[in-house]
Amino acid sequence: MHYAKQAMKEMKLIITNPRFGSREMKLASSASIGRSSDNTIYIDEPSVARYHAMIELRGGDFWLNDLGSTNGTILNGVALTAAQPLKSGDTISLGGTTAIRVIAPEGAATAPANHSASSDVAATPVPAPAPTEGGVSGAHVAVAGVMVILVLAFVGVAVWIVRSKSADQTAKNGTLTYYTPTPVVSKSIASSDSTKPTPEPVKSVTLSAGTATGIEGLVGRLAGQLSGKGNYIFDPEMIQAIAARTSDYRVDVTANAQNYRLEVQRAFSAAKGMNPLYGHILAMSQSKYGQSSGGGIGIWQIPPAIAKDYVSGSEDLSALSTPKRSADLAASHLQELLPLFDGQDFMYALACFGQPKSKAGELNQKLQGIDPNDRRDFWKQVKAGIVPRDGAEKVVRFFAAGIVGEYPGSFGLTGATAFSEL
């Protein structure tokens, strides 16, 4: 027997962590989860990614999606490989350190006793059966039935706990974490004397013969960091194009990026309220922080025809090449483009970077007739001719530069500093 599901428009989360105890929060809209302090659900744990997972409200239901985190997201003991709807009673495990229990309003869909994220069970009580002809009373049958259910539930919970611990242990690559009031350290199973910090490991990426293993995970993770949203669709052709471009950006630009760090923070974040990652990645994709030039202005290579609209007072175009003014120019230009599109559609704004605002407006008009879920597949719109190929190339270069600059260890740049850590 199946029950009629009631949309879960609000839910309560109980967030439990061995270091910080438990806390509750109510959720009535989409929320990002991660180690970065700008997440809706902030979890200060080294094994949790900066932007780890996303709880997204879709038509009255909440869905959970992993944002390409290295340690993964576990839902009811099973590693999350695709977005799943949340039910009351679900348990989310992050990085093997934090558990989030879902409690929905009375009447909403409830997770079954065996914690399967996909099966439904009856929500109405089962009436006691009548006495049987053999003389066994209905009450005895009911009691026996309850005992069987309890045993099955106990076995299901035990299996879930074992699988959860196994998945969490695998994610930690064979290490055990001991929690104290001081920052978390990891003790090796082989040696209890040595300790070392255990930040979330960086995914390894293998590049060969035009193929890429791990690239899609890094691209999805970066997209989640920038938009706070998940469930993007990345066409294999797009991933191949990004992988092929990463070789152009496998250079350590830490010193150059440090020189612009304060200007990027001021112009993009403090003044415009944007993620400073945009500033760093655009500088990398446009010029590798000044290591290459295409005739544009500043390290963001803004075309002179666009830059002239941002000249103030008695300035001439050459004045816009200084670190301060070029950062102001790039941030102001991007800020005009992003609001033209829905929050999830930031890739389309990036496709218009360096173009007049009117061009971005035209692209936005074309997108209005396309279902939001289809817009999550950027490359589908490229193939359909909605997004011009030159705009698609900008987005490819942006992600190629972004994943190298944000996850340099994945590309052999062990001494480089990630953009978000500058």
Secondary structure, 3 states (H helix, E strand, C coil): CCCCCECCCCEEEEEEECCCEEEEEEECCCEEEECCCCCCEECCCCCCCCCCEEEEEECCEEEEEECCCCCCEEECCEECCCCEECCECCEEEECCCEEEEEECCCCECECCCCCCCCCCCCCCCCCCCCCCCCCCCHHHHHHHHHHHHHHHHHHHHHHHHHHHHHHHHHHCCCEEEECCCCCCEEEECCCCCCEECCCCCCCCCEEECCEEECHHHHHHHHHHHHHCCCCCCCCHHHHHHHHHHHHHHCCCCHHHHHHHHHHHHHHHHHCCCCCHHHHHHHHHHHHCCCCCCCCCECCCCECHHHHHHHCCCCCCHHHHHCHHHHHHHHHHHHHHHHHHCCHHHHHHHHHCCCCCHHHHHHHHHHHCCCCHHHHCCHHHHHHCCCCCHHHHHHHHHHHHHHHHHHCHHHHCCCCCCCHHHC
